[in-house]
Amino acid sequence: MQAIQVRTTKLKNEGTTGHLSKTTQKEACRVFLWLVFIRICLLVQGNSTVLGQQPMSDPAQGAKLIKQYYVKGEYSKIPDLYHHAMSRPGADQQPDSLKVELWYFMALTQFEFGRYDSCAWYDQKIISLYTLPDKFTYKRLFGALNIMGMAEDRADNEQKALGYYQQGAGLARAFNDTTYETMALVNSATVYDKLGDYEKSQAIGLRALALSRPRKQWLNIIEGASMVGKAYSSKGNYKEELAYMKEAYDAALAYGAFTYILNQTYWLGESYLNLKEYSKAEDFLLKALQMYREKGQQDNLVNVYKGLSEAYTGLNDFRKAAEFMSKYALLKDTLRGNENARRIVEIEAKYQSAEKDKQLSAEKLRVIQRDQQIMAQRQQLLFILFVLLLVGIAWFLMYRNSRNKQQIALLKAKIEGEVTERQRLSRELHDGIASQLLSIRLGMETLERDAQKTGTTPSFSQIASQLEKATKELRNTAHNLMPELLVQKDWLAAIALLCQNTTDLTQVKTELQVLGEPSPLSKDIELSLYRIVQELVQNAVKHAKTTNLLVQVSDRDGLLALTVEDDGVGFETWQGFRPGSGLSNARKRVEELGGHMDIKSRPGNGATVYIEFKIRQWRKFRKQTSQKA
C-alpha cells in the first residue's frame, strides 16, 4: 500500500502538469498577439519616420500648410514652403483657384515682411488671372487689390493706393457686397486724410458710415467716424468732431478690441481739448495714459503727455502742466534717438537678412519636414488604434467561439452520459430483474401444471427465494441510481459505503482516504463525483483482476483531486490508446465538470487514474447547467 501511495503522489504532480498545459497554451496565444502588436507598432513607426522625411505630396497640401502657418504668425516658414510646393511635378496643371490661394498668402507674407515690391508681384498675378471674376473668385481679387493698396500706401505711393482701393470698391458694388465696399472706402478715406484732403476724406467716411451703421460693422464705423471727425477738426468745427469721435469711441467699446478702445479714448480726449472742456479732456487723456502704460506703448504716449500739459494749463494747474511738458520733451528726445537707432538697425538687418536667408533655408526646410513628420505620426497613431481595435475584435470573436465550443462539448458530454446511464440501467433491468421475474413466472406455471396432475398443494419456497433475490437486486439498482446516504449526508459518505460494499461483495479490499477538509458542494456536483468514482471502481473490479483498490480524495486550496489506484494486471497506454467504455464514461463526466483526467498503467503494474478539478469553476458550471436546463 505504501508503494501505491508513492505512485499516487507522483501521478498528482503529473496530472497537474497536464492540466496546466491548456493554461500555458492560452498564455502563449496572448504573448503571440502582443508580439504581433509590437511588430506592427515598429513597422508603423518606421513608416512614419520615412513619411516624415519625404516632401509634401502636392501643392494642395502646401497651400493648406501655408494657411496654417500664416494664421499662427509663422511667416518665415511660408516662402520656402511656397517654392517647394510650386516645384512639385504637375504644379503648373493645378486649378487656378489653388494657384491664387498660394499667391494670395505669399502676397500677405511679403506685406508682413515689408517687401512691398514682392507683395505687388504676387498680387499682379492674381489680378491678371481674374480680370473677369465670378461670384466665387471676386473675393480673392478684392483681397489682392486691397493688399496692393496697402503696399503702395506703405511705400508712400498714395495715388496708386487710391487707384487700387477704388477698383476694390467698384468690384464690391458690382457684387452687392457692402462689407467689402465699406472696407475699401475706409482705406481710401485714410489715404485722403494722410494727404490732407479732408473734404474727400469726410465725404468717403460719411458714405462708409451710411453702409456700416445698419449692419453694425463696428470696425468700419470706428474708422469711418474717425475720418469724418478729423475732417471736421481740420475745419475748426469741433462740435461735429466731438460727435463723430464719440460715435467712434462707442463703436470701439462695442467691438471690444483693446487697441481700438485705447486709440479712440485718446482721440476723444483731444476732441474735448479742442472744445476747451479741460476737465473731460483730462479724464479721457488720463485713461489713455494708463492704457498706454499697461500696453507698454510709447509711440503715441508723447502726444498724451502734450495733451495733458495743455489740459492742466487750461485748468490753471501749472505745476502738473510743467510736469507733463517735461515728460513730453524728454520722451520726444528719447524717441528721436530711438528712431535713429532703429533705422540703423533696420538697415543692418536688411543687409544681413539676405545672407541669413540662405543659411536658414536648409534649417527651415528641416522644420517643415519635422512638422510634416508630426502630422504623419498623428495619422499613423490613428492607424495603430484601428489595428488595436481589429485585434481586440478578433480576440473577442476567438474567445466567444472557444467558449461556445466548450459549452457544446459540455452539453454533448452530459447527453452522452445520460444515454450511457440509461443503457446501463436498461441492461441491469433486462439481465437481472427481468430474467428473475421470468424465472418466477415459469416456476409458477410449472407448479400449477404439477398440482393439476398430482392433485397436491405446490411448494412456493423456491419461488419466494427468487422473489427475495429480485427484490434485493432492484434495491441495489435503485441505490446505484441515487444512494440514500448521498441524499441524507454527502457524497463522501456514499463513496465510503460504495467501498465497503465492494469489499464485502467482491473480495477486493477497497480503501478510502480523505485528505483535507471537503468543501460544501451542490447535490448535482456530488452525484456526478459519485458516478465518476463508482464507474472507476466497477471498471477496476470487473477488468483489472485486482485484490487491492485505493480511492483517495484530496481537497486543498480550492483544488479537488480524486485518485483510484489498483494493483491488477494493468494495460498499455501508448499514443493513440483508446480506453474502454467504463473509462470513457468517466472521462466524459470529468470533462462535463470542467476537470482533467490522466491514466497511468503498465502491464503487470496495475493502473492509476488521477482526476483534478478547480472548485471555483463549478459556479460557472452550475450557471451553464441551469441555462441548458
C-alpha positions in Angstrom: 0.0 0.0 0.0 3.0 2.4 0.6 4.1 1.8 -2.9 0.6 2.7 -4.1 0.7 6.0 -2.2 4.1 6.9 -3.6 2.8 6.4 -7.1 -0.3 8.4 -6.3 1.8 11.5 -5.3 3.8 11.2 -8.5 0.7 11.0 -10.6 -0.8 14.0 -8.8 2.1 16.1 -10.0 2.0 14.7 -13.5 -1.8 15.3 -13.7 -1.4 18.9 -12.5 1.2 19.5 -15.2 -1.0 18.0 -17.9 -3.9 20.2 -16.7 -1.8 23.4 -16.8 -0.9 22.7 -20.4 -4.1 24.4 -21.6 -3.4 27.5 -19.5 0.1 27.6 -20.9 -1.4 27.5 -24.4 -3.6 30.4 -23.6 -0.6 32.4 -22.3 1.4 31.6 -25.4 -1.5 32.8 -27.5 -1.6 36.1 -25.6 2.2 36.5 -25.9 1.9 35.9 -29.7 -0.8 38.6 -30.0 1.4 41.1 -28.1 4.4 40.3 -30.3 2.3 40.9 -33.4 1.1 44.2 -32.0 4.6 45.3 -31.1 5.8 44.4 -34.6 3.0 46.4 -36.1 3.9 49.4 -34.0 7.6 49.2 -35.0 6.6 49.0 -38.7 4.3 51.9 -38.3 6.9 54.0 -36.5 9.4 53.1 -39.3 6.9 54.1 -42.0 6.1 57.3 -40.0 9.8 58.3 -40.0 10.1 57.7 -43.7 7.0 59.6 -44.4 8.2 62.5 -42.3 11.4 62.7 -44.4 9.5 62.9 -47.6 8.5 66.2 -49.2 4.8 67.2 -49.4 2.8 65.2 -51.8 1.2 68.1 -53.9 0.7 71.9 -54.0 -2.7 71.4 -52.3 -1.0 70.2 -49.2 1.4 73.1 -49.4 -1.5 75.6 -49.6 -3.0 74.0 -46.5 0.2 74.3 -44.6 0.9 77.8 -45.7 -2.5 78.9 -44.5 -1.9 77.3 -41.1 1.5 79.0 -40.7 0.0 82.4 -41.7 -2.8 82.1 -39.1 -0.2 81.2 -36.5 2.0 84.1 -37.5 4.9 81.9 -38.6 5.6 83.9 -41.7 9.3 82.9 -42.0 8.3 79.3 -43.0 6.0 80.3 -45.8 8.4 81.4 -48.7 10.4 78.1 -48.7 7.2 76.1 -48.4 5.7 78.0 -51.3 8.7 77.5 -53.6 8.8 73.8 -52.6 5.1 73.4 -53.4 5.4 75.1 -56.8 8.4 73.0 -57.7 6.5 69.7 -57.4 5.7 67.9 -60.7 2.4 68.9 -62.2 2.2 72.2 -60.2 1.5 74.1 -63.5 -1.5 72.0 -64.2 -3.1 72.7 -60.8 -6.5 74.6 -60.8 -6.4 78.4 -60.9 -8.1 78.6 -57.5 -5.2 76.7 -55.9 -2.6 78.9 -57.5 -4.5 82.0 -56.4 -4.6 80.6 -52.8 -0.8 80.2 -52.9 -0.2 83.7 -54.4 -2.6 85.4 -52.0 -0.9 84.2 -48.9 2.6 84.9 -50.4 1.4 88.5 -51.0 0.2 88.7 -47.4 3.5 87.3 -46.2 5.6 89.7 -48.2 3.5 92.6 -46.9 4.2 91.5 -43.3 8.0 91.5 -44.2 7.7 95.0 -45.7 8.7 93.7 -49.1 6.1 95.7 -51.0 7.6 95.1 -54.4 7.4 91.3 -53.9 3.9 91.7 -52.5 2.8 93.7 -55.6 4.3 91.0 -57.9 2.1 88.2 -56.4 -1.0 90.5 -56.3 -0.5 91.3 -60.0 -0.5 87.6 -60.8 -3.9 87.3 -59.1 -5.3 90.5 -60.8 -4.1 89.4 -64.3 -5.7 85.9 -63.8 -9.1 87.2 -62.5 -9.7 90.1 -64.9 -13.4 88.9 -65.2 -14.2 87.3 -61.9 -17.3 85.5 -60.9 -19.1 85.3 -57.5 -16.7 82.6 -56.4 -13.4 84.3 -57.3 -14.0 88.1 -56.8 -13.2 87.9 -53.1 -9.6 86.8 -53.8 -9.4 89.5 -56.5 -10.7 92.1 -54.0 -8.1 90.8 -51.4 -5.3 91.3 -54.0 -6.5 94.8 -54.8 -6.7 95.7 -51.1 -3.2 94.3 -50.3 -1.9 96.2 -53.3 -3.4 99.4 -52.0 -1.9 98.9 -48.5 1.5 98.1 -50.0 1.5 101.2 -52.2 0.4 103.3 -49.2 3.2 102.0 -47.1 5.6 102.8 -49.9 4.2 106.4 -50.0 2.6 105.9 -53.4 -0.7 107.4 -52.2 -2.2 107.9 -55.7 -1.6 104.3 -56.7 -3.0 103.1 -53.4 -6.2 105.1 -54.1 -6.5 103.6 -57.5 -6.4 100.0 -56.1 -8.9 100.9 -53.3 -11.3 102.5 -55.8 -11.1 99.3 -58.0 -11.9 97.2 -55.0 -14.9 99.4 -54.0 -16.2 99.2 -57.6 -15.8 95.4 -57.6 -17.6 95.1 -54.3 -20.5 97.2 -55.5 -20.8 95.0 -58.7 -21.4 92.0 -56.4 -23.5 93.9 -53.9 -21.0 93.2 -51.1 -21.4 96.2 -48.7 -18.9 94.8 -46.3 -16.0 94.8 -48.8 -17.1 98.1 -50.2 -17.1 99.7 -46.8 -13.6 98.3 -46.2 -12.3 99.9 -49.5 -14.0 103.2 -48.7 -12.4 103.4 -45.2 -9.0 102.6 -46.6 -9.5 105.4 -49.2 -10.5 107.9 -46.6 -7.4 107.0 -44.6 -5.2 107.9 -47.7 -7.0 111.2 -48.2 -6.6 112.0 -44.5 -2.9 111.3 -44.9 -2.7 113.6 -48.0 -4.5 116.4 -46.0 -7.5 116.3 -48.4 -10.1 116.3 -45.5 -13.1 117.2 -47.8 -12.7 113.9 -49.7 -11.8 112.0 -46.5 -15.0 113.3 -44.9 -17.2 112.5 -47.9 -15.9 109.0 -48.3 -16.1 108.5 -44.5 -19.8 109.5 -44.4 -20.6 107.0 -47.2 -18.7 104.3 -45.3 -20.7 105.1 -42.2 -24.0 105.0 -44.1 -23.2 101.5 -45.2 -21.8 100.3 -41.9 -24.3 101.6 -39.4 -27.4 99.5 -40.4 -25.2 96.3 -40.2 -23.3 97.3 -37.0 -20.0 96.8 -38.7 -18.1 98.2 -35.7 -14.6 98.2 -37.2 -15.8 100.2 -40.3 -17.8 102.5 -38.0 -14.7 103.2 -36.0 -12.5 104.0 -39.0 -15.3 106.0 -40.8 -16.3 108.1 -37.8 -12.7 108.9 -37.0 -12.0 110.1 -40.6 -15.1 112.3 -40.5 -14.2 113.6 -37.1 -10.7 114.5 -38.2 -12.1 116.2 -41.3 -14.3 118.4 -39.1 -11.4 119.1 -36.8 -9.3 120.4 -39.7 -12.1 122.9 -40.5 -12.3 124.0 -36.9 -15.8 122.5 -36.4 -15.0 120.9 -33.1 -18.6 120.2 -32.0 -19.1 118.0 -35.1 -15.7 116.5 -34.5 -16.8 115.5 -30.9 -20.0 113.9 -32.1 -18.2 111.6 -34.5 -15.4 110.9 -32.1 -18.0 109.8 -29.5 -19.5 107.5 -32.1 -16.1 106.0 -32.9 -15.5 105.6 -29.1 -18.8 103.8 -28.6 -18.2 101.6 -31.6 -14.7 100.7 -30.2 -16.4 99.7 -26.9 -18.9 97.6 -28.8 -16.2 96.0 -30.9 -14.2 95.2 -27.7 -10.7 95.3 -29.1 -8.2 96.9 -26.7 -6.2 98.7 -29.3 -9.2 100.5 -30.8 -10.6 101.4 -27.4 -7.2 102.9 -26.5 -6.9 105.0 -29.6 -10.4 106.3 -29.5 -10.0 107.2 -25.8 -7.1 109.4 -26.8 -8.9 111.0 -29.8 -12.0 111.7 -27.7 -9.7 113.4 -25.1 -8.2 115.5 -27.9 -11.7 116.4 -29.1 -12.6 117.7 -25.6 -9.3 119.6 -25.6 -10.2 121.3 -28.9 -13.5 122.4 -27.3 -11.6 123.7 -24.2 -13.6 121.3 -22.0 -10.4 120.6 -20.0 -11.9 118.5 -17.2 -13.3 116.0 -19.6 -10.2 116.1 -21.7 -8.2 115.4 -18.5 -10.4 112.4 -17.7 -10.0 110.7 -21.1 -6.3 111.5 -21.5 -5.5 110.1 -18.1 -7.5 106.9 -19.1 -5.5 106.8 -22.3 -2.2 107.3 -20.4 -3.0 104.4 -18.1 -3.9 102.1 -21.0 -0.7 103.1 -23.0 1.4 102.3 -19.9 -0.4 98.9 -19.5 0.3 98.1 -23.1 3.9 99.3 -22.9 3.4 101.5 -26.0 5.4 104.8 -26.2 4.9 106.0 -29.8 1.7 107.8 -29.0 2.4 108.4 -25.3 4.3 111.6 -26.2 1.1 113.0 -27.7 -0.8 112.1 -24.5 1.8 114.0 -22.4 1.4 117.0 -24.6 -2.4 116.9 -24.4 -2.3 116.6 -20.6 0.1 119.5 -20.4 -2.4 121.6 -22.4 -5.4 120.4 -20.3 -3.7 121.3 -17.0 -2.7 124.7 -18.4 -6.3 125.3 -19.2 -7.2 124.2 -15.6 -4.6 126.6 -14.2 -2.7 123.7 -12.7 0.7 124.9 -13.9 2.7 122.5 -11.7 1.2 119.4 -13.4 1.3 121.2 -16.8 5.0 121.7 -16.4 5.5 118.2 -15.2 3.8 116.6 -18.3 5.5 119.1 -20.6 8.8 118.0 -19.1 7.8 114.3 -19.7 6.8 115.2 -23.2 10.1 116.8 -24.1 12.2 114.0 -22.5 10.2 111.3 -24.2 10.3 113.1 -27.6 14.1 113.3 -27.4 14.3 109.6 -26.4 12.0 108.6 -29.3 14.0 110.6 -31.7 17.2 108.9 -30.6 15.4 105.5 -30.7 14.1 106.2 -34.1 17.6 106.9 -35.5 19.0 103.8 -33.8 16.0 101.8 -35.1 16.7 103.0 -38.7 20.3 102.0 -38.4 19.4 98.6 -37.0 16.8 98.1 -39.8 19.4 98.9 -42.5 21.9 96.4 -40.9 19.1 93.9 -40.5 18.1 94.2 -44.2 21.7 93.8 -45.2 22.2 90.7 -43.1 18.8 89.2 -43.8 19.8 88.2 -47.4 22.8 86.3 -46.2 20.9 84.7 -43.3 18.1 83.7 -45.5 20.5 81.5 -47.5 21.9 80.0 -44.3 18.4 79.4 -42.8 16.9 77.8 -45.9 18.1 74.4 -45.0 17.0 74.8 -41.4 13.6 76.0 -42.4 13.2 73.0 -44.7 14.1 70.7 -41.8 11.5 72.4 -39.7 8.9 72.0 -42.3 9.8 68.3 -42.7 9.6 67.9 -38.9 6.1 69.4 -38.9 5.1 67.1 -41.7 6.5 64.2 -39.7 4.4 65.1 -36.7 1.3 65.2 -38.9 2.2 61.8 -40.4 2.8 60.4 -36.9 -0.7 61.5 -35.9 -2.2 59.7 -38.9 -0.2 56.6 -38.0 -1.4 56.8 -34.4 -5.0 56.6 -35.7 -3.9 53.6 -37.8 -2.4 51.9 -34.6 -5.7 52.5 -32.8 -7.6 50.9 -35.7 -5.3 47.9 -35.7 -5.7 47.6 -31.9 -9.5 47.7 -32.4 -9.2 44.9 -35.0 -7.0 42.8 -32.7 -9.5 43.3 -29.9 -12.4 42.3 -32.1 -10.5 39.2 -33.4 -9.6 38.2 -29.8 -13.2 38.6 -28.6 -14.5 36.5 -31.5 -11.9 33.8 -30.8 -12.8 33.8 -27.1 -16.5 33.6 -27.8 -16.1 30.8 -30.4 -13.9 28.9 -27.9 -16.5 29.4 -25.1 -19.3 28.2 -27.4 -17.3 25.1 -28.4 -16.7 24.4 -24.7 -20.4 24.7 -23.9 -21.4 22.5 -26.8 -18.8 19.9 -25.7 -20.2 20.0 -22.1 -23.7 19.7 -23.3 -22.8 16.8 -25.6 -20.9 15.0 -22.8 -23.9 15.4 -20.5 -26.2 14.0 -23.1 -23.9 11.1 -23.8 -23.6 10.4 -20.1 -27.3 10.4 -19.6 -27.7 8.0 -22.6 -25.0 5.7 -21.2 -26.6 5.7 -17.8 -30.0 4.8 -19.3 -28.3 2.0 -21.3 -26.7 0.7 -18.2 -29.9 0.8 -16.3 -31.7 -0.9 -19.1 -29.1 -3.7 -19.1 -29.4 -4.2 -15.3 -33.2 -4.3 -15.5 -33.1 -6.7 -18.5 -30.3 -9.0 -17.4 -31.1 -9.1 -13.7 -34.6 -8.3 -12.5 -36.4 -9.1 -15.8 -34.7 -12.5 -16.1 -35.5 -13.4 -12.5 -39.1 -12.3 -12.9 -39.3 -14.5 -16.0 -37.9 -17.5 -14.0 -40.5 -16.9 -11.3 -43.3 -16.8 -13.9 -42.1 -20.1 -15.4 -41.8 -21.7 -12.0 -45.3 -20.7 -11.1 -46.6 -22.2 -14.3 -44.7 -25.4 -13.7 -46.1 -25.7 -10.1 -49.6 -25.1 -11.4 -49.3 -27.9 -14.0 -47.8 -30.3 -11.5 -50.5 -29.6 -9.0 -53.2 -30.3 -11.6 -51.6 -33.6 -12.5 -51.0 -34.8 -9.0 -53.7 -33.0 -7.1 -51.2 -31.9 -4.4 -50.5 -28.5 -2.9 -47.5 -26.8 -4.6 -44.4 -25.6 -2.6 -43.6 -21.9 -3.0 -40.4 -21.8 -1.0 -38.1 -21.7 -4.1 -40.2 -19.0 -5.7 -40.1 -17.0 -2.5 -36.3 -17.2 -2.6 -36.2 -16.0 -6.2 -38.6 -13.1 -5.3 -36.3 -12.1 -2.4 -33.3 -12.1 -4.8 -35.2 -9.9 -7.3 -36.2 -7.5 -4.6 -32.6 -7.2 -3.4 -31.3 -6.6 -6.9 -34.0 -4.0 -7.5 -33.0 -2.3 -4.3 -29.3 -2.3 -5.4 -30.3 -0.8 -8.7 -32.2 2.0 -7.0 -29.3 2.6 -4.7 -26.9 2.9 -7.6 -29.2 5.5 -9.2 -29.4 7.7 -6.1 -27.7 6.4 -3.0 -29.7 7.1 0.1 -26.6 8.4 2.0 -25.9 10.9 -0.8 -29.4 12.4 -0.1 -29.1 12.3 3.7 -25.4 13.2 4.1 -22.9 13.8 1.4 -21.0 12.2 -1.5 -18.1 11.1 0.7 -20.4 9.0 2.9 -21.9 7.4 -0.2 -18.4 6.6 -1.6 -17.4 5.1 1.8 -20.5 2.8 1.6 -19.5 2.0 -2.0 -16.0 1.0 -0.9 -17.4 -1.1 1.9 -19.9 -2.9 -0.3 -17.2 -3.5 -2.9 -15.0 -5.1 -0.2 -17.9 -7.3 1.1 -19.4 -8.4 -2.2 -16.3 -8.8 -4.4 -13.5 -9.8 -2.0 -11.5 -6.8 -3.4 -10.1 -4.8 -0.5 -11.2 -1.3 -1.2 -9.8 1.6 1.0 -11.0 5.2 1.1 -8.5 8.0 2.1 -9.7 11.6 2.6 -7.1 14.4 2.8 -8.1 17.9 3.8 -11.4 19.4 4.7 -14.0 18.7 2.0 -15.7 21.8 0.5 -19.5 22.0 0.5 -20.9 21.2 -2.9 -24.3 21.2 -4.6 -26.1 17.9 -4.9 -25.8 17.7 -8.7 -22.0 18.1 -8.4 -21.9 15.5 -5.6 -23.9 13.0 -7.7 -21.6 13.5 -10.7 -18.5 12.9 -8.5 -20.1 9.8 -7.0 -20.9 8.4 -10.5 -17.2 9.0 -11.6 -15.8 7.1 -8.6 -18.5 4.4 -9.0 -17.6 3.9 -12.7 -13.9 3.7 -11.9 -14.3 1.2 -9.0 -16.7 -1.0 -11.0 -14.3 -0.9 -14.0 -11.4 -1.9 -11.9 -13.3 -4.8 -10.2 -14.6 -6.0 -13.5 -11.5 -5.9 -15.7 -8.3 -5.4 -13.6 -8.3 -8.7 -11.6 -7.2 -6.6 -8.6 -7.0 -7.6 -5.0 -6.4 -4.1 -3.5 -8.1 -0.9 -4.5 -7.4 2.6 -3.2 -9.8 5.6 -3.5 -8.2 8.9 -2.4 -9.9 12.3 -2.1 -7.9 15.4 -1.6 -9.4 18.9 -1.1 -6.8 21.6 -0.6 -6.6 25.3 -1.6 -9.7 25.1 -3.9 -8.2 22.0 -5.8 -10.1 18.8 -5.6 -8.2 15.7 -6.6 -9.5 12.1 -7.0 -7.3 9.1 -7.3 -8.4 5.5 -8.0 -5.5 3.0 -8.0 -5.4 -0.8 -8.3 -2.7 -3.5 -8.3 -4.2 -5.5 -11.1 -3.0 -6.7 -14.4 -2.6 -3.3 -15.9 -2.7 -2.4 -19.6 -0.7 -0.5 -22.3 -1.4 3.3 -22.6 0.6 4.0 -25.8 -0.1 7.0 -28.0 -3.4 6.5 -29.7 -4.7 4.4 -26.8 -8.5 4.2 -26.7 -9.9 3.3 -23.2 -12.9 1.1 -22.8 -16.5 2.2 -22.2 -16.1 2.5 -18.4 -13.1 4.8 -18.6 -14.6 6.7 -21.5 -17.8 7.3 -19.5 -15.7 8.5 -16.5 -13.7 10.9 -18.7 -16.8 12.4 -20.2 -18.2 13.1 -16.8 -14.9 14.7 -15.7 -14.9 16.9 -18.8 -18.5 17.8 -18.1 -17.4 19.2 -14.8 -14.5 21.1 -16.3 -11.9 18.8 -14.9 -8.8 16.9 -16.1 -8.3 13.1 -16.1 -5.0 11.3 -16.5 -4.5 7.5 -16.8 -1.2 5.8 -16.0 -0.8 2.0 -16.4 1.7 -0.7 -17.5 1.1 -4.4 -17.9 1.6 -6.2 -14.6 1.9 -2.9 -12.6 -1.8 -2.0 -12.1 -3.4 1.2 -13.1 -3.9 4.7 -11.6 -6.5 7.2 -12.6 -5.9 10.8 -11.4 -8.6 13.4 -11.7 -8.3 17.1 -10.8 -11.0 19.8 -10.5 -10.8 23.5 -9.7 -13.8 24.1 -7.4 -14.2 27.7 -8.4 -15.1 26.6 -11.9 -18.2 24.9 -10.7 -20.1 28.1 -10.1 -19.8 28.8 -13.8 -20.7 25.1 -14.4 -23.9 25.3 -12.4 -24.8 28.5 -14.2 -24.3 26.9 -17.6 -26.2 23.7 -16.5 -29.2 25.8 -15.3 -29.2 27.7 -18.6 -29.2 24.5 -20.6 -32.0 23.1 -18.5 
